[in-house]
Amino acid sequence: MKLVIKSCNLIVDLEENIIDIFVIENPRVMTSVILDTINNSKLDSKIILIENDGEDIPSSKYEFITSPFTISLNSKKLLGSALKDIEASICENYYDKFQEINTDILNLLDQAILDLPYDVSFDCIKEIKDIIKACDISFEEKQLSLLEKITDYIKLESKILKLKCIIFVNIHDFLDDDEIQLLYKEAFYQKVQIIMIESHEINKKTCERVHVIDQSQCIIEY
């Protein structure tokens, strides 16, 4: 996988278990890179990810996170995919049980309606997803620390959405060095490529490569 920012003449080969940190010192350049990437614009200042076969990776296949506080384990994308997995599991492994439950519900409604002084009608549950939605399934996240939420998010993104890459903006402003190391550990275990966009230099760790785009858009790497 490669990362490309054409306007900065930057092409970087991304490697497994290596975190690439891109420090963009010029605020205007930083802003244009972030906005153009979020908006998936056609401008050269946006971040482009390219597979080894030369094909661009669509924005739906990676995550761009400008603030860790916007992360939700119950986002429509994650929760929707999880519910589809549950539905598929029921169809493949427990369909007879679903039909049995559906019959029980119909019998219960029949009995309850007989007690009423008026007539009502109802229909059977036609789809498994109707029962799943009624159960209000969600991921627990209320008691999680910021680090726990981020690492759980990486895990779910990998297992549910099969995403290969997550790009964080200024994450070092919110996590200390020990927490950053734990984040990296989870990403390496889940085989998710982590990319950091920072507005200022950080203390480099052994698993990191730093690419500084200075005020004049010259590139310094170490």
N, CA, C and O of each residue as an XYZ file, in Angstrom:
888
protein
N       0.835     -1.184      0.000
C       0.000      0.000      0.000
C       0.880      1.247      0.000
O       1.925      1.279      0.650
N       0.445      2.280     -0.739
C       1.179      3.537     -0.800
C       0.261      4.679     -0.384
O      -0.952      4.628     -0.586
N       0.863      5.711      0.201
C       0.159      6.955      0.473
C       0.732      8.033     -0.432
O       1.948      8.175     -0.568
N      -0.171      8.791     -1.049
C       0.253      9.832     -1.993
C      -0.442     11.151     -1.660
O      -1.658     11.195     -1.471
N       0.348     12.225     -1.590
C      -0.193     13.590     -1.576
C       0.497     14.302     -2.727
O       1.630     14.764     -2.588
N      -0.173     14.390     -3.845
C       0.455     14.901     -5.065
C       0.955     16.331     -4.914
O       2.035     16.664     -5.402
N       0.185     17.173     -4.249
C       0.565     18.589     -4.133
C       1.861     18.775     -3.352
O       2.521     19.806     -3.489
N       2.233     17.791     -2.535
C       3.471     17.851     -1.761
C       4.567     16.972     -2.371
O       5.638     16.814     -1.784
N       4.297     16.404     -3.546
C       5.240     15.478     -4.186
C       5.643     14.358     -3.223
O       6.815     13.992     -3.128
N       4.667     13.835     -2.526
C       4.932     12.844     -1.491
C       4.344     11.486     -1.876
O       3.144     11.362     -2.123
N       5.208     10.474     -1.924
C       4.785      9.091     -2.138
C       5.516      8.228     -1.117
O       6.746      8.225     -1.071
N       4.765      7.500     -0.302
C       5.370      6.695      0.763
C       4.841      5.267      0.671
O       3.632      5.044      0.615
N       5.758      4.305      0.656
C       5.378      2.893      0.736
C       5.086      2.550      2.192
O       5.966      2.642      3.048
N       3.855      2.157      2.466
C       3.458      1.807      3.821
C       3.829      0.360      4.115
O       3.649     -0.518      3.272
N       4.346      0.120      5.313
C       4.810     -1.211      5.677
C       4.065     -1.735      6.892
O       3.641     -0.966      7.754
N       3.909     -3.047      6.950
C       3.240     -3.682      8.078
C       4.022     -3.434      9.368
O       5.250     -3.515      9.388
N       3.295     -3.132     10.440
C       3.867     -2.891     11.773
C       4.788     -1.670     11.833
O       5.621     -1.552     12.731
N       4.627     -0.775     10.874
C       5.320      0.513     10.895
C       4.266      1.611     10.840
O       3.383      1.591      9.983
N       4.361      2.565     11.755
C       3.423      3.688     11.798
C       4.069      4.879     11.103
O       5.133      5.348     11.508
N       3.414      5.360     10.055
C       3.913      6.543      9.355
C       3.206      7.781      9.888
O       1.977      7.864      9.899
N       4.014      8.742     10.331
C       3.492      9.985     10.879
C       3.863     11.124      9.934
O       5.034     11.323      9.612
N       2.855     11.864      9.499
C       3.067     12.974      8.579
C       2.806     14.276      9.333
O       1.670     14.602      9.677
N       3.885     15.003      9.576
C       3.797     16.267     10.302
C       3.694     17.390      9.264
O       4.625     17.624      8.494
N       2.551     18.078      9.257
C       2.325     19.153      8.287
C       2.370     20.472      9.047
O       1.425     20.815      9.757
N       3.461     21.210      8.901
C       3.694     22.404      9.717
C       2.905     23.617      9.260
O       2.577     24.484     10.070
N       2.599     23.688      7.977
C       1.871     24.839      7.451
C       0.367     24.634      7.675
O      -0.214     23.700      7.121
N      -0.271     25.499      8.481
C      -1.693     25.311      8.793
C      -2.589     25.284      7.555
O      -3.566     24.536      7.512
N      -2.262     26.090      6.556
C      -3.099     26.112      5.348
C      -2.997     24.799      4.589
O      -3.988     24.277      4.079
N      -1.785     24.278      4.526
C      -1.601     22.991      3.858
C      -2.308     21.888      4.645
O      -2.974     21.028      4.069
N      -2.156     21.927      5.954
C      -2.825     20.955      6.830
C      -4.332     20.983      6.602
O      -4.965     19.938      6.453
N      -4.900     22.185      6.575
C      -6.343     22.331      6.397
C      -6.802     21.788      5.050
O      -7.811     21.089      4.964
N      -6.055     22.116      4.001
C      -6.457     21.656      2.668
C      -6.355     20.142      2.541
O      -7.205     19.512      1.911
N      -5.319     19.554      3.135
C      -5.173     18.091      3.086
C      -6.348     17.414      3.789
O      -6.915     16.450      3.276
N      -6.707     17.925      4.962
C      -7.802     17.315      5.726
C      -9.141     17.500      5.016
O      -9.881     16.535      4.824
N      -9.454     18.740      4.624
C     -10.744     19.001      3.993
C     -10.893     18.263      2.661
O     -11.945     17.692      2.373
N      -9.843     18.282      1.866
C      -9.942     17.629      0.555
C     -10.049     16.116      0.683
O     -10.667     15.456     -0.153
N      -9.439     15.566      1.744
C      -9.552     14.117      1.968
C     -10.941     13.768      2.481
O     -11.548     12.801      2.021
N     -11.451     14.551      3.435
C     -12.803     14.313      3.951
C     -13.837     14.390      2.833
O     -14.740     13.558      2.747
N     -13.693     15.391      1.987
C     -14.668     15.620      0.916
C     -14.426     14.744     -0.311
O     -15.189     14.778     -1.276
N     -13.333     13.949     -0.253
C     -12.984     13.082     -1.378
C     -12.937     13.884     -2.683
O     -13.460     13.462     -3.714
N     -12.291     15.057     -2.603
C     -12.238     15.956     -3.754
C     -11.280     15.428     -4.818
O     -10.577     14.439     -4.611
N     -11.270     16.099     -5.937
C     -10.373     15.731     -7.033
C      -9.077     16.533     -7.015
O      -8.276     16.446     -7.945
N      -8.872     17.315     -5.955
C      -7.676     18.143     -5.861
C      -6.476     17.325     -5.432
O      -6.616     16.296     -4.772
N      -5.275     17.796     -5.816
C      -4.047     17.044     -5.550
C      -3.618     17.079     -4.092
O      -2.707     16.349     -3.702
N      -4.260     17.916     -3.275
C      -3.846     18.020     -1.873
C      -4.474     16.942     -0.989
O      -4.121     16.830      0.186
N      -5.388     16.156     -1.529
C      -6.008     15.120     -0.692
C      -5.086     13.906     -0.587
O      -4.207     13.700     -1.424
N      -5.303     13.118      0.444
C      -4.558     11.876      0.636
C      -5.161     10.793     -0.243
O      -6.373     10.581     -0.252
N      -4.298     10.118     -0.979
C      -4.719      8.996     -1.815
C      -3.997      7.745     -1.334
O      -2.782      7.757     -1.137
N      -4.742      6.678     -1.148
C      -4.154      5.386     -0.804
C      -4.234      4.475     -2.019
O      -5.272      4.373     -2.673
N      -3.126      3.820     -2.305
C      -3.027      2.990     -3.508
C      -2.607      1.578     -3.123
O      -1.659      1.391     -2.360
N      -3.316      0.586     -3.653
C      -2.960     -0.808     -3.428
C      -1.679     -1.144     -4.185
O      -1.227     -0.381     -5.039
N      -1.106     -2.291     -3.859
C       0.136     -2.704     -4.506
C      -0.036     -2.953     -5.999
O       0.935     -2.908     -6.754
N      -1.284     -3.217     -6.432
C      -1.529     -3.428     -7.861
C      -1.737     -2.116     -8.613
O      -1.999     -2.119     -9.816
N      -1.618     -0.989     -7.896
C      -1.727      0.317     -8.541
C      -3.121      0.915     -8.511
O      -3.310      2.054     -8.939
N      -4.109      0.167     -8.011
C      -5.478      0.666     -7.963
C      -5.694      1.554     -6.731
O      -5.234      1.242     -5.633
N      -6.403      2.662     -6.941
C      -6.749      3.525     -5.806
C      -7.684      2.789     -4.850
O      -8.596      2.082     -5.278
N      -7.445      2.966     -3.552
C      -8.346      2.407     -2.543
C      -9.476      3.406     -2.325
O      -9.200      4.549     -1.960
N     -10.734      3.028     -2.531
C     -11.835      3.983     -2.349
C     -11.958      4.409     -0.901
O     -11.563      3.676      0.005
N     -12.508      5.596     -0.683
C     -12.621      6.147      0.668
C     -13.485      5.268      1.573
O     -13.358      5.339      2.795
N     -14.352      4.447      1.002
C     -15.192      3.559      1.809
C     -14.396      2.420      2.433
O     -14.896      1.721      3.315
N     -13.156      2.231      1.977
C     -12.343      1.112      2.448
C     -11.320      1.528      3.502
O     -10.555      0.692      3.983
N     -11.297      2.808      3.866
C     -10.448      3.240      4.974
C     -11.187      4.295      5.777
O     -12.187      4.852      5.323
N     -10.689      4.564      6.967
C     -11.350      5.508      7.868
C     -10.448      6.719      8.082
O      -9.244      6.571      8.290
N     -11.027      7.911      8.032
C     -10.300      9.154      8.252
C     -10.925      9.837      9.461
O     -12.051     10.330      9.383
N     -10.197      9.871     10.588
C     -10.753     10.340     11.855
C     -10.078     11.646     12.256
O      -8.899     11.656     12.608
N     -10.818     12.736     12.204
C     -10.255     14.050     12.522
C     -10.294     14.341     14.011
O      -9.553     15.200     14.490
N     -11.145     13.639     14.755
C     -11.209     13.799     16.214
C     -11.593     12.465     16.839
O     -12.568     11.846     16.412
N     -10.845     12.009     17.847
C     -11.200     10.732     18.491
C     -12.521     10.809     19.243
O     -13.121      9.781     19.557
N     -12.979     12.037     19.535
C     -14.219     12.196     20.297
C     -15.455     11.964     19.424
O     -16.567     11.854     19.940
N     -15.262     11.890     18.119
C     -16.387     11.594     17.231
C     -16.587     10.088     17.036
O     -17.566      9.661     16.423
N     -15.660      9.293     17.556
C     -15.739      7.849     17.373
C     -16.935      7.281     18.137
O     -17.142      7.594     19.309
N     -17.705      6.455     17.466
C     -18.821      5.761     18.106
C     -18.818      4.309     17.656
O     -18.811      4.020     16.460
N     -18.823      3.402     18.619
C     -18.893      1.984     18.277
C     -20.236      1.638     17.657
O     -20.378      0.612     16.992
N     -21.220      2.500     17.880
C     -22.561      2.252     17.350
C     -22.877      3.138     16.148
O     -24.025      3.528     15.938
N     -21.857      3.447     15.369
C     -22.085      4.174     14.127
C     -22.965      3.331     13.200
O     -22.989      2.105     13.313
N     -23.674      3.975     12.299
C     -24.562      3.251     11.373
C     -23.796      2.201     10.582
O     -24.299      1.111     10.310
N     -22.559      2.558     10.218
C     -21.768      1.643      9.391
C     -21.409      0.379     10.158
O     -21.579     -0.729      9.650
N     -20.914      0.543     11.382
C     -20.511     -0.622     12.178
C     -21.710     -1.444     12.634
O     -21.751     -2.661     12.449
N     -22.688     -0.760     13.235
C     -23.828     -1.484     13.781
C     -24.656     -2.124     12.674
O     -25.148     -3.242     12.829
N     -24.807     -1.418     11.563
C     -25.560     -1.979     10.443
C     -24.927     -3.249      9.905
O     -25.625     -4.214      9.595
N     -23.608     -3.249      9.795
C     -22.907     -4.448      9.316
C     -23.015     -5.593     10.317
O     -23.156     -6.754      9.932
N     -22.949     -5.255     11.623
C     -23.073     -6.286     12.656
C     -24.459     -6.930     12.622
O     -24.579     -8.147     12.762
N     -25.492     -6.131     12.440
C     -26.851     -6.669     12.377
C     -27.031     -7.573     11.162
O     -27.737     -8.579     11.232
N     -26.395     -7.217     10.055
C     -26.444     -8.084      8.871
C     -25.752     -9.410      9.141
O     -26.199    -10.456      8.671
N     -24.647     -9.369      9.908
C     -23.950    -10.613     10.256
C     -24.826    -11.496     11.147
O     -24.851    -12.716     10.984
N     -25.542    -10.877     12.086
C     -26.440    -11.643     12.960
C     -27.563    -12.269     12.134
O     -27.917    -13.433     12.325
N     -28.111    -11.484     11.224
C     -29.181    -11.998     10.360
C     -28.700    -13.180      9.526
O     -29.406    -14.178      9.383
N     -27.487    -13.058      8.975
C     -26.928    -14.147      8.165
C     -26.708    -15.394      9.010
O     -26.939    -16.512      8.550
N     -26.258    -15.199     10.254
C     -26.023    -16.337     11.146
C     -27.327    -17.071     11.456
O     -27.366    -18.301     11.477
N     -28.398    -16.303     11.697
C     -29.697    -16.921     11.967
C     -30.197    -17.680     10.742
O     -30.700    -18.797     10.861
N     -30.060    -17.080      9.577
C     -30.496    -17.740      8.336
C     -29.756    -19.053      8.101
O     -30.350    -20.047      7.683
N     -28.473    -19.046      8.370
C     -27.651    -20.220      8.073
C     -27.747    -21.299      9.152
O     -27.691    -22.490      8.845
N     -27.891    -20.886     10.414
C     -27.751    -21.850     11.508
C     -28.989    -22.038     12.385
O     -29.125    -23.063     13.053
N     -29.897    -21.047     12.386
C     -30.997    -21.101     13.349
C     -32.340    -20.766     12.719
O     -33.225    -20.244     13.396
N     -32.505    -21.061     11.423
C     -33.749    -20.665     10.749
C     -34.957    -21.402     11.306
O     -36.028    -20.810     11.437
N     -34.808    -22.678     11.637
C     -35.916    -23.440     12.222
C     -36.352    -22.828     13.551
O     -37.542    -22.767     13.859
N     -35.372    -22.376     14.331
C     -35.675    -21.737     15.607
C     -36.417    -20.428     15.387
O     -37.334    -20.101     16.142
N     -36.032    -19.674     14.361
C     -36.725    -18.428     14.024
C     -38.187    -18.700     13.688
O     -39.074    -17.984     14.153
N     -38.444    -19.727     12.885
C     -39.820    -20.061     12.525
C     -40.637    -20.474     13.757
O     -41.819    -20.151     13.877
N     -39.974    -21.195     14.663
C     -40.640    -21.614     15.899
C     -41.023    -20.407     16.747
O     -42.133    -20.338     17.275
N     -40.092    -19.448     16.877
C     -40.358    -18.234     17.646
C     -41.466    -17.420     16.991
O     -42.333    -16.876     17.674
N     -41.433    -17.340     15.681
C     -42.448    -16.595     14.943
C     -43.835    -17.191     15.191
O     -44.810    -16.462     15.371
N     -43.909    -18.509     15.198
C     -45.176    -19.187     15.463
C     -45.668    -18.899     16.874
O     -46.858    -18.669     17.090
N     -44.734    -18.914     17.844
C     -45.093    -18.616     19.233
C     -45.644    -17.197     19.368
O     -46.603    -16.967     20.105
N     -45.039    -16.252     18.658
C     -45.500    -14.860     18.709
C     -46.905    -14.743     18.123
O     -47.759    -14.045     18.669
N     -47.135    -15.433     17.007
C     -48.454    -15.407     16.384
C     -49.513    -15.992     17.316
O     -50.611    -15.448     17.432
N     -49.185    -17.093     17.976
C     -50.127    -17.712     18.917
C     -50.417    -16.790     20.096
O     -51.555    -16.698     20.557
N     -49.360    -16.095     20.588
C     -49.542    -15.165     21.695
C     -50.474    -14.022     21.297
O     -51.358    -13.642     22.064
N     -50.275    -13.474     20.096
C     -51.131    -12.389     19.624
C     -52.566    -12.858     19.447
O     -53.504    -12.141     19.796
N     -52.740    -14.053     18.909
C     -54.085    -14.608     18.746
C     -54.820    -14.652     20.089
O     -55.982    -14.259     20.191
N     -54.116    -15.136     21.110
C     -54.730    -15.257     22.431
C     -55.048    -13.883     23.020
O     -56.110    -13.672     23.605
N     -54.096    -12.946     22.852
C     -54.296    -11.606     23.414
C     -55.455    -10.888     22.732
O     -56.214    -10.178     23.391
N     -55.600    -11.065     21.424
C     -56.659    -10.382     20.677
C     -58.041    -10.909     21.058
O     -59.022    -10.166     21.035
N     -58.112    -12.185     21.404
C     -59.396    -12.764     21.809
C     -59.938    -12.101     23.077
O     -61.144    -12.116     23.322
N     -59.051    -11.525     23.876
C     -59.469    -10.864     25.118
C     -60.002     -9.453     24.891
O     -60.552     -8.836     25.802
N     -59.834     -8.943     23.658
C     -60.214     -7.562     23.391
C     -61.691     -7.462     23.005
O     -62.247     -8.397     22.430
N     -62.328     -6.321     23.324
C     -63.744     -6.125     22.962
C     -63.920     -5.580     21.542
O     -65.003     -5.113     21.189
N     -62.896     -5.635     20.754
C     -62.964     -5.155     19.371
C     -62.041     -6.020     18.519
O     -61.222     -6.779     19.035
N     -62.193     -5.885     17.195
C     -61.418     -6.709     16.258
C     -60.199     -5.938     15.747
O     -60.307     -4.767     15.384
N     -59.064     -6.587     15.722
C     -57.861     -6.044     15.082
C     -57.222     -7.157     14.257
O     -57.466     -8.342     14.484
N     -56.413     -6.753     13.310
C     -55.706     -7.745     12.494
C     -54.210     -7.514     12.606
O     -53.777     -6.436     13.013
N     -53.429     -8.497     12.255
C     -51.974     -8.370     12.294
C     -51.381     -9.314     11.255
O     -52.057    -10.196     10.725
N     -50.121     -9.104     10.986
C     -49.417     -9.937     10.015
C     -48.263    -10.625     10.713
O     -47.794    -10.155     11.749
N     -47.808    -11.718     10.166
C     -46.685    -12.434     10.755
C     -45.381    -11.673     10.487
O     -45.329    -10.802      9.618
N     -44.352    -12.006     11.229
C     -43.032    -11.416     11.006
C     -42.434    -12.062      9.767
O     -42.154    -13.261      9.759
N     -42.242    -11.281      8.738
C     -41.789    -11.845      7.468
C     -40.266    -11.962      7.398
O     -39.739    -12.850      6.728
N     -39.569    -11.077      8.083
C     -38.122    -11.046      7.943
C     -37.441    -11.140      9.297
O     -37.937    -10.628     10.300
N     -36.294    -11.805      9.305
C     -35.521    -11.974     10.531
C     -35.074    -10.634     11.083
O     -35.035    -10.443     12.298
N     -34.736     -9.697     10.193
C     -34.216     -8.409     10.650
C     -35.238     -7.636     11.480
O     -34.867     -6.765     12.267
N     -36.538     -7.955     11.306
C     -37.557     -7.276     12.106
C     -37.426     -7.642     13.588
O     -37.576     -6.786     14.460
N     -37.146     -8.915     13.863
C     -36.937     -9.346     15.238
C     -35.639     -8.758     15.786
O     -35.589     -8.313     16.933
N     -34.588     -8.757     14.961
C     -33.292     -8.229     15.400
C     -33.408     -6.757     15.782
O     -32.875     -6.338     16.809
N     -34.104     -5.971     14.959
C     -34.274     -4.547     15.243
C     -35.042     -4.327     16.542
O     -34.759     -3.387     17.284
N     -36.007     -5.188     16.812
C     -36.819     -5.040     18.023
C     -36.006     -5.277     19.289
O     -36.409     -4.857     20.373
N     -34.860     -5.947     19.157
C     -34.036     -6.269     20.336
C     -33.086     -5.136     20.717
O     -32.423     -5.210     21.752
N     -33.013     -4.086     19.893
C     -32.193     -2.904     20.207
C     -30.754     -3.292     20.539
O     -30.230     -2.937     21.595
N     -30.131     -4.016     19.632
C     -28.755     -4.488     19.814
C     -27.774     -3.325     19.663
O     -27.934     -2.484     18.778
N     -26.769     -3.280     20.521
C     -25.752     -2.231     20.423
C     -24.466     -2.706     21.071
O     -24.451     -3.698     21.799
N     -23.379     -1.980     20.794
C     -22.089     -2.230     21.435
C     -22.000     -1.374     22.696
O     -22.382     -0.204     22.685
N     -21.495     -1.958     23.778
C     -21.340     -1.212     25.031
C     -20.151     -0.256     24.929
O     -19.042     -0.672     24.593
N     -20.386      1.030     25.221
C     -19.285      1.987     25.153
C     -19.363      3.079     26.215
O     -18.485      3.941     26.263
N     -20.382      3.069     27.062
C     -20.575      4.159     28.013
C     -19.434      4.298     29.005
O     -19.044      5.419     29.330
N     -18.888      3.193     29.497
C     -17.878      3.237     30.556
C     -16.447      3.163     30.019
O     -15.503      3.026     30.797
N     -16.280      3.250     28.719
C     -14.955      3.097     28.134
C     -14.142      4.386     28.230
O     -14.685      5.482     28.091
N     -12.848      4.248     28.466
C     -11.949      5.391     28.357
C     -11.755      5.711     26.880
O     -12.163      4.938     26.013
N     -11.133      6.850     26.599
C     -10.894      7.221     25.202
C     -10.037      6.177     24.508
O     -10.331      5.788     23.378
N      -8.978      5.717     25.168
C      -8.113      4.695     24.576
C      -8.893      3.411     24.317
O      -8.774      2.823     23.242
N      -9.687      2.972     25.286
C     -10.464      1.736     25.120
C     -11.428      1.855     23.947
O     -11.600      0.908     23.179
N     -12.054      3.015     23.812
C     -12.992      3.204     22.705
C     -12.267      3.141     21.364
O     -12.766      2.541     20.412
N     -11.084      3.763     21.291
C     -10.324      3.753     20.034
C      -9.862      2.342     19.685
O      -9.987      1.915     18.537
N      -9.329      1.616     20.667
C      -8.840      0.261     20.383
C      -9.992     -0.682     20.041
O      -9.854     -1.530     19.159
N     -11.122     -0.543     20.729
C     -12.298     -1.348     20.378
C     -12.773     -1.008     18.972
O     -13.205     -1.886     18.226
N     -12.691      0.264     18.618
C     -13.100      0.710     17.288
C     -12.211      0.088     16.219
O     -12.700     -0.372     15.187
N     -10.911      0.075     16.467
C      -9.985     -0.562     15.523
C     -10.332     -2.042     15.353
O     -10.348     -2.566     14.239
N     -10.606     -2.698     16.470
C     -10.944     -4.128     16.437
C     -12.210     -4.373     15.613
O     -12.246     -5.271     14.772
N     -13.245     -3.571     15.859
C     -14.510     -3.745     15.144
C     -14.372     -3.388     13.666
O     -14.934     -4.063     12.804
N     -13.620     -2.319     13.375
C     -13.400     -1.937     11.979
C     -12.733     -3.073     11.206
O     -13.054     -3.324     10.044
N     -11.798     -3.754     11.871
C     -11.093     -4.867     11.231
C     -11.988     -6.083     11.074
O     -12.058     -6.662      9.990
N     -12.676     -6.479     12.144
C     -13.451     -7.716     12.136
C     -14.762     -7.600     11.363
O     -15.165     -8.535     10.671
N     -15.421     -6.453     11.482
C     -16.742     -6.302     10.863
C     -16.661     -5.735      9.453
O     -17.267     -6.271      8.525
N     -15.903     -4.641      9.295
C     -15.845     -3.952      8.002
C     -14.670     -4.371      7.139
O     -14.598     -4.017      5.963
N     -13.733     -5.138      7.733
C     -12.541     -5.585      7.004
C     -11.713     -4.411      6.477
O     -11.051     -4.528      5.446
N     -11.752     -3.280      7.187
C     -10.946     -2.140      6.768
C      -9.477     -2.411      7.039
O      -9.128     -3.073      8.017
N      -8.627     -1.902      6.180
C      -7.188     -2.141      6.292
C      -6.422     -0.947      6.833
O      -5.263     -1.080      7.226
N      -7.053      0.215      6.856
C      -6.291      1.417      7.204
C      -7.174      2.430      7.930
O      -8.332      2.636      7.566
N      -6.607      3.063      8.967
C      -7.269      4.163      9.669
C      -6.275      5.314      9.759
O      -5.122      5.125     10.147
N      -6.733      6.507      9.397
C      -5.901      7.713      9.464
C      -6.420      8.592     10.596
O      -7.590      8.973     10.616
N      -5.524      8.910     11.547
C      -5.881      9.770     12.678
C      -5.247     11.152     12.496
O      -4.134     11.272     11.985
N      -5.964     12.181     12.918
C      -5.444     13.549     12.885
C      -5.192     14.017     14.320
O      -6.097     14.030     15.154
N      -3.936     14.401     14.588
C      -3.528     14.972     15.884
C      -3.918     14.098     17.083
O      -4.309     14.616     18.129
N      -3.812     12.802     16.931
C      -4.190     11.895     18.023
C      -3.235     12.013     19.213
O      -3.614     11.720     20.347
N      -1.988     12.444     18.951
C      -1.018     12.594     20.038
C      -1.406     13.701     21.024
O      -0.864     13.762     22.128
N      -2.330     14.566     20.637
C      -2.782     15.614     21.557
C      -3.683     15.058     22.656
O      -3.931     15.739     23.651
N      -4.169     13.846     22.493
C      -5.173     13.313     23.417
C      -4.749     12.030     24.126
O      -5.393     11.618     25.090
N      -3.675     11.395     23.662
C      -3.179     10.166     24.285
C      -1.715     10.345     24.660
O      -0.953     10.958     23.913
N      -1.315      9.811     25.822
C       0.096      9.887     26.185
C       0.876      8.759     25.496
O       0.290      7.940     24.788
N       2.185      8.721     25.703
C       3.030      7.763     24.983
C       2.653      6.316     25.281
O       2.661      5.484     24.374
N       2.327      6.003     26.516
C       1.938      4.632     26.860
C       0.641      4.233     26.159
O       0.498      3.106     25.684
N      -0.290      5.167     26.103
C      -1.566      4.880     25.432
C      -1.361      4.721     23.928
O      -1.985      3.868     23.295
N      -0.487      5.543     23.365
C      -0.186      5.414     21.933
C       0.392      4.035     21.633
O       0.039      3.414     20.630
N       1.267      3.566     22.490
C       1.864      2.241     22.294
C       0.801      1.145     22.350
O       0.860      0.191     21.574
N      -0.157      1.268     23.246
C      -1.238      0.286     23.340
C      -2.128      0.336     22.094
O      -2.595     -0.696     21.613
N      -2.354      1.543     21.582
C      -3.107      1.688     20.337
C      -2.385      0.961     19.199
O      -2.997      0.221     18.428
N      -1.065      1.190     19.109
C      -0.278      0.527     18.070
C      -0.345     -0.992     18.208
O      -0.480     -1.711     17.218
N      -0.249     -1.470     19.451
C      -0.266     -2.911     19.699
C      -1.547     -3.547     19.169
O      -1.507     -4.607     18.545
N      -2.680     -2.898     19.420
C      -3.960     -3.428     18.928
C      -4.015     -3.377     17.412
O      -4.491     -4.316     16.774
N      -3.531     -2.284     16.829
C      -3.546     -2.157     15.367
C      -2.678     -3.227     14.713
O      -3.074     -3.822     13.711
N      -1.502     -3.471     15.274
C      -0.617     -4.508     14.722
C      -1.288     -5.883     14.820
O      -1.222     -6.685     13.889
N      -1.935     -6.140     15.961
C      -2.581     -7.445     16.161
C      -3.724     -7.641     15.165
O      -3.921     -8.741     14.649
N      -4.475     -6.573     14.898
C      -5.608     -6.653     13.979
C      -5.187     -6.480     12.518
O      -6.013     -6.569     11.609
N      -3.882     -6.229     12.303
C      -3.340     -6.012     10.950
C      -4.038     -4.838     10.247
O      -4.394     -4.908      9.071
N      -4.214     -3.766     11.015
C      -4.770     -2.523     10.478
C      -3.647     -1.509     10.352
O      -2.934     -1.246     11.321
N      -3.483     -0.943      9.177
C      -2.453      0.065      8.952
C      -2.892      1.382      9.594
O      -3.971      1.893      9.295
N      -2.061      1.923     10.467
C      -2.358      3.200     11.113
C      -1.472      4.286     10.518
O      -0.260      4.120     10.382
N      -2.102      5.397     10.168
C      -1.391      6.572      9.656
C      -1.762      7.752     10.541
O      -2.928      7.935     10.890
N      -0.762      8.550     10.902
C      -0.988      9.720     11.753
C      -0.705     11.000     10.963
O       0.329     11.123     10.306
N      -1.634     11.942     11.039
C      -1.402     13.283     10.518
C      -1.299     14.211     11.727
O      -2.232     14.303     12.524
N      -0.175     14.892     11.859
C       0.051     15.754     13.022
C       0.438     17.157     12.565
O       1.024     17.344     11.498
N       0.097     18.132     13.395
C       0.441     19.524     13.080
C       1.763     19.951     13.708
O       2.266     21.041     13.435
N       2.324     19.079     14.556
C       3.615     19.405     15.180
C       4.384     18.100     15.391
O       3.794     17.020     15.424
N       5.691     18.212     15.533
C       6.524     17.017     15.676
C       6.296     16.355     17.030
O       5.942     17.002     18.015
N       6.515     15.035     17.041
C       6.327     14.247     18.260
C       7.641     13.526     18.581
O       8.563     13.509     17.765
N       7.717     12.934     19.769
C       8.888     12.135     20.115
C       8.801     10.793     19.399
O       7.915      9.983     19.673
N       9.720     10.576     18.491
C       9.663      9.390     17.633
C       9.910      8.112     18.429
O      10.800      8.046     19.277
N       9.095      7.099     18.131
C       9.254      5.780     18.733
C       9.866      4.834     17.711
O       9.933      5.148     16.523
N      10.308      3.682     18.177
C      11.045      2.769     17.300
C      10.211      2.256     16.132
O      10.756      1.943     15.073
N       8.889      2.166     16.314
C       8.042      1.620     15.246
C       7.490      2.703     14.319
O       6.651      2.425     13.462
N       7.963      3.937     14.493
C       7.425      5.053     13.730
C       8.414      5.556     12.673
O       9.630      5.516     12.864
N       7.863      6.026     11.567
C       8.617      6.786     10.571
C       7.959      8.153     10.464
O       6.739      8.263     10.339
N       8.782      9.188     10.515
C       8.251     10.551     10.526
C       8.585     11.242      9.203
O       9.722     11.209      8.732
N       7.564     11.868      8.621
C       7.716     12.627      7.374
C       7.236     14.049      7.667
O       6.041     14.279      7.855
N       8.153     14.982      7.706
C       7.811     16.365      8.015
C       7.653     17.146      6.715
O       8.560     17.191      5.885
N       6.493     17.753      6.558
C       6.269     18.688      5.443
C       6.327     20.082      6.053
O       5.385     20.526      6.709
N       7.453     20.770      5.826
C       7.667     22.034      6.542
C       6.880     23.178      5.920
O       6.074     22.968      5.015
N       7.121     24.400      6.417
C       6.360     25.561      5.976
C       6.487     25.799      4.469
O       5.566     26.302      3.826
N       7.648     25.425      3.922
C       7.880     25.629      2.483
C       7.502     24.400      1.665
O       7.758     24.351      0.462
N       6.889     23.400      2.319
C       6.487     22.117      1.731
C       7.679     21.276      1.283
O       7.561     20.410      0.417
N       8.832     21.553      1.897
C       9.959     20.625      1.740
C       9.738     19.437      2.676
O       9.134     19.573      3.740
N      10.236     18.270      2.261
C       9.968     17.039      3.016
C      11.248     16.592      3.720
O      12.302     16.441      3.103
N      11.119     16.387      5.029
C      12.212     15.878      5.851
C      11.738     14.558      6.452
O      10.675     14.504      7.071
N      12.518     13.499      6.272
C      12.098     12.187      6.756
C      13.152     11.611      7.696
O      14.354     11.755      7.469
N      12.681     10.959      8.752
C      13.613     10.314      9.679
C      12.904      9.192     10.424
O      13.514      8.520     11.255
